[in-house]
């Protein structure tokens, strides 16, 4: 039986293939300025039609064309971000095969990489960015999503994949200004600015900034985000480049953790208009100061080196009330709550030496690198305490508006209840230190054969002070992670590959609340990945890729009985991915992807019969840009995924959905482009993400965004 979302996806896919005649009716401007992003094109960006297409991935640290990387990956450029109306990492994930979104408790990005949920496998210009927050898109050149374990280049984590954001850098010798302004039907609006000032023939100052006023379809939701990122680039002769960057973030938003489930484990649709929270006490704030420096030096045509340093100071608070149970017979919902504060300072130093040479007619691209990370982390959590229940959980009638505001409410018995965050649950100071060293050789045995061999050593040490009682806990984990890849090239534009890689995840974060015997005898979680695939550059600017894979994992998952805690779940996941991206004809750009995922939870005695949570069996997406005339263009897309389970017990079901999106573009002149994006064109009620069995996100109804972009 074909699921309804699959039928919709097939119909839209067929329709898009039937439209190339429209795309060929008029010539297309070859200048990226028409898209308002010409200043973003770097040395690895190709202009195809009026769409920017990247042929090289920044995160890999070596000058390896995508076609020769034995791993599944996807790239979304700044041009695509603007054209598709993306305003979050989650929007990009919706249109990427093999990955999906998780709710992240309403205050952070959370991505499920091939069935592995992660809030930590994020990077900026290849440097770890594991603080939990919503990342902006205002200063990006492209977003890179690599799938499969990635320990060799990225260290701990990277268990199912990683997401790397490549930021815009100063462009020496050029002066220009770019802008974006948009407003949507919910009342949200944003202003982006991009100013590049030539400070000499070989240097430039570039400033990207954004103000975003947040709003959506849910009661009480609001917020704002202020982001500023000045960068400076200096080219010291022909061999050395220095990039300096400072980023300031000041974010605040209402936390909405969605609606509970009914007796059948389905989202209680009749509660879709209720926001279960406190108007004043559901919020997240983040203030961050991040300094980055990068130096690249070319010793010769075959030897290069780079060094990066990053220091970040983060201050985050999140406070929330959320549903943990619901009784449809009485229309009574159970509400829990807590407040967390987190102060973190991260120092990250890394360096790489890359050499290209030959031995006996065999080519080598050798990378030798190291990394040092020192983190100071202070966390505390206070649970809510209701004076009527003397507990952190109280019962309320599920009505709109929800009867809780400013810490005062009316419970299900009709009594006034007062709540305060007075019960100290955790208060810890953690000091993780990581030292890493790695080596990898990309060996060109022949024109048709390449081999990738490498290994990484990580030493992870952490000290945790429990401020409640003065207890100190320590743990140290050492691990070697290997990588092996084989690439066969029957033709220059065609690669067949196979790869094996491992990564690990040491005990960290909340898991260090109990590492005394016997818990401190536990080994780190280990993840392995087998993958085989094909990459075919159909022509310049159009690539078709496919991969089959198997991941064996052991990873922390939200507990079914208490969504504030984690259980370690073992599983085995198999799957298939395919993606076509690029310029099909002169006026038709497409990015489309499909993934099939099958996974089962494991125990010490074998399979359990339960499916891995948040693992949709089928996921399909497609986005088309059609250029009707030199000035007028259209966009049409669909993102759809199969049903999945929101909990490890497989008792709560996240329904399948299909969402249609569209856009219209009109280029007024080389400095101004008007754009209208419509999301959820068919106005479907859907539930895109969950965090636990009683936290289902209510998807937005039909909404439109009007955007003006340009460059001077």
N, C-alpha and C positions, 0 to 999 in steps of 0.2 A: 504494500500500500504506500503510495506517495503522499508524504505530508503536504498539508495545504501550503506551507511556506515554500516547499520545494517546487510545487506547481507554479506558484507566483514567480519564483526566481527563474524557472525555465522559460516562462512566457516573456518576461522582461528581457532575458538574454537573447531570445530569438528576435524580439522587436529591435533591439539595439543593432543586431547584425544586419537587419533589413534596412537600416537607415544610412549606409555610407553614401548613397546617391545625394542625399541632402548635404552631407559633409563636403562633397566635391563640387558644389554648385558655384563656389567662388574662391578666389585665391586667399591665402592666409598670410597675414603679416609675420615675417620671420623674426621680427624684433621682440624680445621679451619685454621691452618697455610697454608694449600694448597691454601686458598683463599687470603692469604696475610694479614689477619686481626685477627689472633688468639689473639693478645694482647687486642682486644676490648671486649672480652667476659666478662661480669659482672655476678653477682649472679643470674640475671633473664634471662640470655641468655642460650638457649639450642642449642647444636650442633646436627643438623639433616642432615645426609649425610655430605656434606661439606658446608652446608648453615646455617647461624646463624638465629635463630628464637627467638623472644622475647615473653615471656608469662606474662609479667607484665608491667604496664604503669607507668612511672615515674611521670607524671604530676598530678596524682590524690592525692598524698600526703599521702595516706593510703596504707597498704600492701594488696591490693585487687586484686585477680586474675582477668584477663580480663573477664573470663566467668561470673563473679559475678558483673560486672559493668553494671548498667541499662542504657546504652548509646551506640550509634554507634561510633566505633573508628577504626583506622587503624595504623599500625606500619610499618615503613620502616627501616631496620637495616643498619649499615655501610657496611655490606657485600653486601646487595642488591644495595646500592648506587654505589659501585664499579662495580659490575657485570653488571648492566644495563647501565653503562656509564653516570649516572646522574652527572650534574655539577651545578644544581640550584634547588631551592625550586620548581620552576615551573615544572621541569622534574618529580619530585615526585608527584605533584598534578595531572599531566596528567594520572598517573596510579593509582589514588585513586577515588573510587566511591563517588558521592554526592558532590564533590567539583570540581571547574574548575578554570582556570586562567583568570585574567583580565590583561590589558596591563600595568597598573601602570605608564603611561606616559613615559615609557622607562627608568625610574630611580629608581624603587622600586619594591619589591615583592607586588603583589596584588592578593588575593585569594577570590573567590566567594564561600562561605560556604552555601550550600543549598539555593542559590539565593541571599545571602547577601554579597555584596562586602565589603572587608575589607583590609586596609593596616596597621591596628593597632593590630589585634588579634594574635600577635606573642609572644612567650615566650621562654626563655632559662632556662632550669632546673627548670621550674615552675615559673620563675620570668619574669615580663612583659618586653617586648622588642619592643616598639611601634614606634621607630624611623624609618623613611621611607628610606630604602636602600635595596640592594640585599645581602641576607645573604649567606655566604659560607657554604660548606659542609665538609671542610677539617678536622674539629676537632670533628666530631659527632659520637656518639655511636648509636643513632637512632633518627628518626623523628616520632613524634606522632601527629596524626590529630584526634581530637575529634569533633563530629558533634552534632549540637543542642546547644541552649543557655547554658552557663556555668558560670553564675554569682556567684554561691555559692563558688566555689573555685578560680575563676579568677576575680571577680569584674566586673566593668563597661566594656561594650563591650562584647566580646565572644558571639555576637548576633546570628550568624548562626553556630559558631564553633570556635575552636582555633587550632593553630599549635605550638607545643612545641618541641624545639630542646634539646636533651640530649647530653651534651658534654662528651668527654673522660676525665677520672680522672686518677690520678697517681695510679699505682698498686704496693703496698708495697711488697718488697722482690724480685722483678723481674727487670731484665735489658734486654731491647730489643730495636731494632730500626726497624721501618717500613717505607716504601716509596711508592710513586706512581709518575710515570712520563708519560705524555701523549701528543700527538700531533694529530691534525685533518687536514682534507683536505682543510680547509679554512686558515690554518696557525696559528690557536690558539694553545697554548700549556700551560701546567701547571706542577708544581713540588710540591708535598706534602711530608712532612717529619713528622714522629712520633717517638720521642725518649723518652723512659722511663728508668730512672736511679734510682736504689735502693739506697737510702741514709741511709739505715738501715733496720733491719728486719721489722720495723713497719712504714716506711715512704718511699716516692718516689717523685721524681721530674719528671714531664712529660711535654714535649714541643712538641706542634703541630704547624707547620708553613706551609704556602703555598705561592707560587708566581704563578700568572695566567696572561698570556698575552692573551688579548681578540681579537677575529676577527670573522667575519661571512660573509654571502653572500651579505650583503648590502653595497653600496657605502659609503665611509667615516667612516664606523664603525671601532673603535679600542678602546683600553683601557688596563689597567692593574690593578691587585688587589694584594696587599701585606697584608698578615694576619699572625699574630703571637700570640700564646696562650700558655704561660707557666702556669702550674698548679703544686700545691704541696699538697700532702696528708700525713697526720700524724694520725696514730692510737694510741691514748693515752690510753693504756691499752685495755681491751676487750670491753669497754663500750662507748668510745668517739672517734669520727672521725672528723677531721678538714680538710676542703678543701679550699685552697686559689688559686685564679686565676686572671691573668691579660690578657687582650686581646687588641692588637693594630691592627687597621684597617686603611689602606690607599688605597682608591679605586678611580679610575677615569675611565670614559667611555663616549663614544659618545652617545647622546640621539637621538633615532630614533622613532618617533611617527607614522610611517606608512604612508599609502596612503588614499586618500579620496574615497568617493562613487560616483557612476554615477547617472543618472537621475532615475534609478529604485531602488535606495537604496542599490545596491550591490557594493562590492569593485570594483574599476575601475582597472580590471586585466591588461589592457594594460599599466598601469603606474607602474607595479610591480617592474621595475628595477630603478625607480627614488627614491632617498632619498630626501625628502622635508625638507631641513635644511641648516644651515650655517656651513661650514667646521670647523670654529674656534669658533663659538658661540653656538653650540649644545653640551653641555657637562654637566656632573655631577661629583662632587668631594665630597669625604667624608673622614674625618680624625676623628678617635674615639679612646678614651682610656677608657677601662671598667675594673673596679676592682670588684671582687666577692669574698665573703667569706661565707662558710656554716659550721655549727657545728651540728653534730648529737650526741645525748647522750641517752643511754639506762639506765633508772633508775632501771628497773626490766624486767623480761620476758614479762610483760604485759603493761609497761608504757615506752614510748619513747618520745623524744622531738627533735625538730630541729629549727634552727634559721639561716636565711640568710640575708646578707647585700650586696647591689649592688650599685655602684656609676659609672655613665657613663658621659663622657664629649664628646659631638659630635659637629662637625663643618661641615656643609654641604652647598654646593652651587649647584644649577642647573639652567642652562641657555638653552633656547630652542626656536626654530621657528618650527611651525607645521601647517598643513593644516586645515582650518575651512570651506572650501567650494570649489566646483569644478563645472565648466561649460563645459561639454563634447563638446558642439557645437563650442565653441571658444578655447577649450583646455587651459583655464585659471583657475588657482588655487588661492584662497585667502589664504594668509599666515599671521598668528598672531605670537606674540612672547613676552616673558618676562624672567626676571631673578629673582630667589629667593635666599636669604641667610637665613640660620637657624643655630642658636647656641643654644644648649640645654645641661642642666645638670640635670641628674636624680639621686635621692637618693631613694632607695627602701629598707625598712626593713620589714621582715615578720617572724613570728614564729608560730609553731604548737605543740600542745601537743596531742599525740595519746595514747589511752588507750584501752586495750582489757580486758574485764571482763564479769562476768555472774551475773545475778540477777534472782533468782527463776528458774534456769535452762534455762534462755534465754540469749544468747550471745550478746555482744555489742562490736562494734569497734567505739569508740567515738573520734572525732577530734574536738578540740577547737583551733581556730587560730585568728590571727590578722595581719594587714598589714598597713604600713604607707608609703605614696609616696609624695615626695616633688619635684616639677619640676620647673625649671627656663627656660623659652623659649623666645627667641628673633627672630622675623621674620621680614623681609621686602621683598617687591616685587616692582620691577620697570618694567613697561610695555615698550615694544619697541615703538619707534616713528620714522616712515619713513618720510623723508623730502619732499617726493613727494606727500604723502597723508595727512600729518600732523595727522596721526592716527597710532594705533598699528597694523593695517591691511593694506596690500598692495597686489596688483594683479600681478601675474607672469605667464609667459607661462610655462606649464608643460613639460619640456624637460630635457634630461640628457646630460651632468651634469646640475644640478639645478643652475640657474644663481644668486646665492647669496653666497658670501664668504667674511669673514672678515668684515662684516657689510656694504659691498658694493655690489650692484646688478644691474641688468637690468630688469625693470618692463615690464609688458605686452605691454605698449605703446612704448617700445624701449628706454625709458629714464633711465639714471643712477640714482639710488636711494641710499641714505645713511641712515643707521639706527643706532640708539643708544638707550641704555636703560636709558632714562632720565625722564620718567614720573612715579613719585612715586605713587604707588597704595595702599600699606599698609606698616605700620611700627609700630609694636606692641611688647610689652613686656608682657608676660603672666606668671602667677605664680599659677598653679593649686596645690592644696593640697588635698590628699585623706586619710581618715582614715576608716578602715574596721575592722569588727569583725564577725566571723562566727562560727557556730556549726553544726555538722552533726553526726548522729548516724546510723551505719549500724547494724541492729538488726537481729540476727539469731533466729527466733521464733522456727523453727524446722529444721531438716536436709533438708527438702524440701522447706522451706519458709524463705525468707529474706525480710526485709523492710528497706528502706533508707529514713530518715527524716532529714531535715536540713533547715537552713535559714541564710542569710547573711545581715548585715547592712552596708551600705556604706554612708559616708558623703563626698560629693565632693564640694569643694569650689575653686573658681577661681577669680583672680583679673587681669584685662587687662588694660594696659596703652597704649593709642593711642599716640604715640610719635609725630604725626603730629600736634595735637592740645592740648595735655596735658589732654585729657579727660580720666577719670578712670571709668571702669565698673566693677561691682561685681555681682556674682551669687553664690548661694549655693543650692545644691540639696541633699536631704536625701532619701534613698530608702531601703526597705527591699525586698530581693529576696528569695522566697521559693524554695525548691526542695523536690519532693516525688518520691520514686521508689519502685516497688514491683517485687521481683524475685522469681519465682517458679521453683524448681529443681526436675523434675521427676526422674532424674538420676544425679549422680555426675558430669558427663561430658555433661549435657544438662541443659540449663537455658532458661526459658521463662520470659520476663520482660515487665513491663509497667512503664512509668515515665512521670512526669510533672515538668517543670522547667521554671523559668522566669529569664530575665536579663534586664538591662537597659543601655541606652546610653545618658548621660547628654549632653547638649549643650557644644561644645568645639571647639577648633581650629578656623577655618574661621567663624563658626557660632557665635562667640563672637564679631564679628565686629559690630553687632547690637543686643544688649540685653537690651536696654532701653525700657520703656513701648511703645507698649504693648508686645513686643517680650519677655521681661523677665518674663512674666506670663506663658510662655509655660512650660509644664511639660517635663521631660526627655522622650525620645523615649523608649517604653516598648516592649519587645519581649517575647512571650510565646511559649512553645514547648510541644506538646503531642507526645509520641513515644511509640510504642510497638515493641518488637523484639524477636528473638531467637538466641542463641549462642550454638553451638554444637562442642565440641572437638572430632572430629571423632576418633582421636587417638593422642597421644603425638606428637606435632609438626605439626598437621593439623587441622585447625579450619574453620568452616562454620558459617557465621553470616548473619542475615537478619533483616530489620527494616522497619516499616511504620511510617510516622510522619506527623505532621501538624505544621507549624510555622505561627504565626501572627506577623507582624513586621511593624515598621515605621522607615525608615532609610534614611540617606542622600545619594543622587545619583547625578551624574554629570548632570548639566542642559543641556537640548537639545539646548537651545539658546546660552549658553555661557559655554564651557567646563571648564572654570576656576572657576566656581561657583557651588554651590550645591542646589538641591531641595530636600525637604523631601517627600518621597513617601511611602504610606501605601500599604501593600500587604498581601495576604494570600497564602501560599505555601504548597502543599501536595506532598508527594513522597514516594518512595520505594527504598531501597538499599539492595544489597547482595554482599557478598565477600567470596571467598574461598582462603585460604592461607596456605602454608606449604608443607611438603614432601608427595607427593602422593605415590610414590614408593621409593625404596632405591636411585635411580638415577634420579628422576624426582621431581623437586621443581616447584610449580606454585603459582602465585598470580593473581587472576582474580576478577574483580568487575563489577557490573552493577548498574546503578541508573536511576530511572524514576522520573522526576520532573515536576510538573504542578503548575503554579502560576499566579495569576491575581492581577493587581493593583486595589486598592480600593480608594474610595473618601468618603466624609462625607455622600453622598447620596447612597453609595453602590458600587457594582462592576462597572468597567469602560469598560470591554471588552478588555482591553489591557493586554498583557502578561508581566510578570516581565522581565526586561532586563537581558541579560547574563545568561539565564536559559535554557540550552539545555534540551529538553524533554527526550532524551535518551543519556546515556553515557556508554560506554563499554571499558574495558581494560583487557588485559591478557598478562602475561609474564611467559615463561617457561624456566627453566634451565634443560638441559638434559646432563647427564654424560655418554658419549659413552664408554670411557675407564678410567682407573685410572688417566690418564693424560689429556685426551681430552674431552672437553665439548662444548655444543652449547646453545645459547639462542635465543628464538624467541618470538616476542611480537607484540601487536597491541594496539593502543589507538585510540578511535573514539568517536566523539560526534555529536549530532544532531545540526541542525541550531538553532540560537537564535537571539534575537534582540540586537543591539548595543546601542539603545536609548530608552527612556521611551515612546516616541511617536510611537514606533514600525514601524518607517519609514526606518530604515537601518538594513539590515539583515547580520548577521555573518554566512557564509555558513557552512553546515555540512562537516565533513571531516573524513577520516580514514587514519592512518599512520602506516606502518609496520616497525618494527625495528628488528635487529638480532645481534647476537654476537657469537664469537668463542673464547674459552679459551684453553690454553695449559700450563700445569704445568711442567716447566722444572725440578725443584727440590723443596724441601721444602722452599727454599728461593726466588724463582723466578717464577712468572707466567706471561705469555704473553696473551694479550687480544686484540681482534679487535671488535669494536662496529660499526654497520652501522645504521644510523638513516634515516628514510624516504626511505626505500629500493626501493620502486616503483617510487620514484622521483615525487610525486604528488605536484601540486601547491595547497596550502591551506592557510587559514587565521585563525590562532589559537585564537587570542585575539583582543580586541578593547578597546578603552577608551571612544570614543564618535562616533557620526555618520560619522565623517570624519577622524578617526584615526584607521585604520585597519592594524594590524601587518601582514607582509608577511612572511609566514613560510619558513624555510630553505629547499632547495632541498636536494637530496641524498648527504650524507656526511659520512665520516668514521673517526673513532678515533682509534689510536693505543696506547695501554697502557701497561706499565710494572709495576707490583706490587710485593712487596716482604717484607720479614721480616727476621731479623738476631738476 
